[in-house]
Amino acid sequence: MIRRKDDISVLERAIGHSFQNPKLLQQALTHSSATDTPSNERLEFLGDRVLGLVIAQTIVSRYPEEDEGTLAPRLNGLVRRETLAAIAEELDVGAYMKMARSESKNGGRRKSGMLADTMEAIVAAVYLDKGLEAARDVILNAWHTRLDAQDDAAPIDAKTALQEWAQGRGQPLPQYETIDRSGPDHKPVFRVSVRLTSGEQAEGSDASKRAAQQKAAEALLNILDIRA
């Protein structure tokens, strides 16, 4: 269901932030296909950095004995696009997004990429509205169950899991190759392939080579029916 503008207070309550400047939230909810108003692309860029900082600071504080090799998969699991999209769904963000009618008819309000981008933009909007502490409060409120779920053990990222699987069977390290780069310079999309010497291979795409490699590794783990 598409929400009316006067329902935006419902979203504010779900986020846990009342905007001094509501235009920031409106922009955060505006997809680039809605050409009559500024889109959320610049806010996405900023929100990604704010989210990464807050989550990194949080896990460094929660796990003072862990080194970078253990903290990195914790961070990756919490800021990956699938996590962002899932949180956006929990907050019903898709119902408030502004986009072209054609995009909406094509399921834009349920697309994980668009939901993830919008969630990043919301984080940036809160940061610009009331600063880092307000953004931290919103992030920790929305991410708290996922942060708590990591207390028992650090997750293993997909690349590490695939590497361990290959080495456990006497194979060389998986080989990654960037096979395509598309999109504008400010928002590139990399397509990466990964291949094992035993012949299995898969592809993944994302906004950075590292993230695309993770996606490719995840896809190959799925083919091999292995959980990271």
C-alpha positions as semicolon CSV with decimal commas, in nm:
position;residue;x (nm);y (nm);z (nm)
1;M;0,000;0,000;0,000
2;I;0,123;0,352;-0,084
3;R;0,104;0,588;0,212
4;R;-0,026;0,944;0,200
5;K;0,209;1,227;0,284
6;D;0,020;1,296;0,607
7;D;0,103;0,941;0,721
8;I;0,475;1,020;0,731
9;S;0,460;1,054;1,110
10;V;0,393;0,679;1,124
11;L;0,725;0,618;0,951
12;E;0,898;0,866;1,183
13;R;0,772;0,669;1,483
14;A;0,892;0,343;1,327
15;I;1,235;0,494;1,262
16;G;1,243;0,652;1,608
17;H;1,316;1,005;1,490
18;S;1,097;1,315;1,454
19;F;1,243;1,535;1,181
20;Q;1,305;1,904;1,238
21;N;1,335;1,931;0,861
22;P;1,079;1,691;0,707
23;K;1,210;1,769;0,358
24;L;1,517;1,559;0,438
25;L;1,302;1,252;0,495
26;Q;1,099;1,325;0,183
27;Q;1,418;1,340;-0,022
28;A;1,547;1,019;0,139
29;L;1,230;0,844;0,019
30;T;1,254;0,976;-0,339
31;H;1,388;0,739;-0,604
32;S;1,572;0,881;-0,905
33;S;1,283;0,777;-1,133
34;A;1,072;1,054;-0,974
35;T;1,230;1,328;-1,180
36;D;1,027;1,621;-1,051
37;T;1,215;1,641;-0,717
38;P;1,573;1,579;-0,595
39;S;1,641;1,206;-0,554
40;N;1,802;1,026;-0,263
41;E;2,123;0,929;-0,445
42;R;2,349;1,177;-0,263
43;L;2,192;1,080;0,069
44;E;2,260;0,714;-0,009
45;F;2,629;0,796;-0,050
46;L;2,645;0,975;0,284
47;G;2,427;0,725;0,469
48;D;2,652;0,435;0,371
49;R;2,946;0,609;0,544
50;V;2,748;0,708;0,854
51;L;2,613;0,355;0,894
52;G;2,957;0,202;0,851
53;L;3,108;0,433;1,113
54;V;2,836;0,370;1,372
55;I;2,836;-0,007;1,326
56;A;3,217;-0,023;1,326
57;Q;3,238;0,181;1,648
58;T;2,971;-0,037;1,807
59;I;3,133;-0,372;1,735
60;V;3,480;-0,247;1,829
61;S;3,333;-0,148;2,166
62;R;3,134;-0,471;2,211
63;Y;3,422;-0,702;2,123
64;P;3,741;-0,541;2,262
65;E;3,945;-0,862;2,237
66;E;3,879;-0,933;1,870
67;D;4,117;-0,844;1,588
68;E;4,036;-0,696;1,248
69;G;4,002;-1,038;1,088
70;T;3,714;-1,124;1,319
71;L;3,555;-0,779;1,330
72;A;3,540;-0,747;0,950
73;P;3,283;-1,025;0,892
74;R;3,074;-0,888;1,178
75;L;3,070;-0,548;1,005
76;N;3,004;-0,694;0,662
77;G;2,708;-0,893;0,789
78;L;2,549;-0,586;0,945
79;V;2,594;-0,336;0,660
80;R;2,538;-0,564;0,361
81;R;2,257;-0,468;0,128
82;E;2,045;-0,768;0,220
83;T;2,047;-0,653;0,583
84;L;1,955;-0,297;0,485
85;A;1,669;-0,421;0,268
86;A;1,538;-0,648;0,544
87;I;1,537;-0,362;0,794
88;A;1,363;-0,135;0,543
89;E;1,095;-0,401;0,502
90;E;1,050;-0,426;0,878
91;L;0,996;-0,048;0,892
92;D;0,756;-0,061;0,593
93;V;0,975;0,190;0,409
94;G;0,857;0,074;0,067
95;A;0,506;0,204;0,133
96;Y;0,641;0,560;0,162
97;M;0,885;0,564;-0,129
98;K;0,827;0,810;-0,411
99;M;0,901;0,679;-0,760
100;A;0,775;0,682;-1,116
101;R;0,448;0,496;-1,170
102;S;0,620;0,254;-1,409
103;E;0,881;0,172;-1,143
104;S;0,610;0,114;-0,885
105;K;0,418;-0,116;-1,122
106;N;0,738;-0,316;-1,176
107;G;0,762;-0,391;-0,805
108;G;0,999;-0,112;-0,711
109;R;0,863;-0,091;-0,357
110;R;0,973;-0,450;-0,297
111;K;1,308;-0,447;-0,478
112;S;1,586;-0,517;-0,230
113;G;1,830;-0,280;-0,400
114;M;1,592;0,013;-0,387
115;L;1,496;-0,063;-0,027
116;A;1,862;-0,082;0,075
117;D;1,943;0,247;-0,098
118;T;1,647;0,417;0,069
119;M;1,748;0,288;0,413
120;E;2,095;0,434;0,366
121;A;1,937;0,763;0,260
122;I;1,719;0,767;0,572
123;V;2,027;0,723;0,791
124;A;2,186;1,022;0,616
125;A;1,868;1,228;0,652
126;V;1,866;1,170;1,029
127;Y;2,236;1,259;1,046
128;L;2,182;1,586;0,858
129;D;1,872;1,665;1,061
130;K;2,013;1,625;1,414
131;G;2,369;1,494;1,395
132;L;2,566;1,179;1,458
133;E;2,416;1,087;1,796
134;A;2,065;1,097;1,653
135;A;2,177;0,878;1,364
136;R;2,345;0,642;1,609
137;D;2,021;0,610;1,810
138;V;1,821;0,529;1,497
139;I;2,076;0,275;1,373
140;L;2,115;0,095;1,705
141;N;1,738;0,082;1,748
142;A;1,685;-0,069;1,403
143;W;1,989;-0,302;1,416
144;H;1,977;-0,412;1,781
145;T;1,842;-0,763;1,723
146;R;2,106;-0,830;1,459
147;L;2,381;-0,691;1,680
148;D;2,265;-0,910;1,969
149;A;2,251;-1,213;1,741
150;Q;2,626;-1,182;1,682
151;D;2,715;-1,219;2,050
152;D;2,761;-1,596;2,038
153;A;3,006;-1,609;1,748
154;A;3,132;-1,392;1,466
155;P;2,984;-1,480;1,126
156;I;3,211;-1,613;0,853
157;D;3,189;-1,409;0,536
158;A;3,115;-1,584;0,209
159;K;3,465;-1,544;0,059
160;T;3,625;-1,694;0,370
161;A;3,375;-1,981;0,379
162;L;3,437;-2,060;0,012
163;Q;3,814;-2,041;0,060
164;E;3,799;-2,279;0,358
165;W;3,578;-2,520;0,163
166;A;3,821;-2,527;-0,130
167;Q;4,131;-2,565;0,086
168;G;3,964;-2,840;0,288
169;R;3,941;-3,038;-0,035
170;G;4,297;-2,971;-0,145
171;Q;4,203;-2,713;-0,406
172;P;4,382;-2,383;-0,475
173;L;4,217;-2,057;-0,369
174;P;3,904;-1,956;-0,564
175;Q;3,982;-1,727;-0,856
176;Y;3,791;-1,397;-0,889
177;E;3,765;-1,193;-1,209
178;T;3,593;-0,862;-1,282
179;I;3,402;-0,927;-1,603
180;D;3,202;-0,606;-1,637
181;R;3,166;-0,252;-1,504
182;S;2,857;-0,046;-1,579
183;G;2,674;0,259;-1,449
184;P;2,793;0,617;-1,397
185;D;3,120;0,696;-1,220
186;H;2,942;0,806;-0,902
187;K;2,739;0,485;-0,883
188;P;2,920;0,200;-1,062
189;V;2,809;-0,162;-1,075
190;F;3,077;-0,432;-1,092
191;R;3,009;-0,786;-1,212
192;V;3,254;-1,043;-1,081
193;S;3,293;-1,414;-1,147
194;V;3,445;-1,674;-0,914
195;R;3,568;-2,014;-1,024
196;L;3,702;-2,323;-0,853
197;T;3,958;-2,553;-1,016
198;S;3,698;-2,829;-0,992
199;G;3,490;-2,631;-1,243
200;E;3,212;-2,477;-1,036
201;Q;3,159;-2,107;-1,096
202;A;2,917;-1,823;-1,023
203;E;2,875;-1,447;-1,063
204;G;2,779;-1,154;-0,844
205;S;2,718;-0,781;-0,890
206;D;2,738;-0,485;-0,654
207;A;2,859;-0,127;-0,621
208;S;3,217;-0,225;-0,527
209;K;3,448;-0,502;-0,642
210;R;3,480;-0,636;-0,289
211;A;3,103;-0,653;-0,241
212;A;3,059;-0,811;-0,585
213;Q;3,316;-1,076;-0,492
214;Q;3,115;-1,150;-0,179
215;K;2,799;-1,183;-0,386
216;A;2,975;-1,420;-0,628
217;A;3,106;-1,628;-0,338
218;E;2,757;-1,642;-0,185
219;A;2,612;-1,756;-0,517
220;L;2,872;-2,031;-0,549
221;L;2,816;-2,144;-0,190
222;N;2,446;-2,174;-0,276
223;I;2,530;-2,386;-0,579
224;L;2,748;-2,605;-0,358
225;D;2,471;-2,608;-0,093
226;I;2,705;-2,472;0,175
227;R;2,605;-2,223;0,446
228;A;2,848;-1,938;0,524
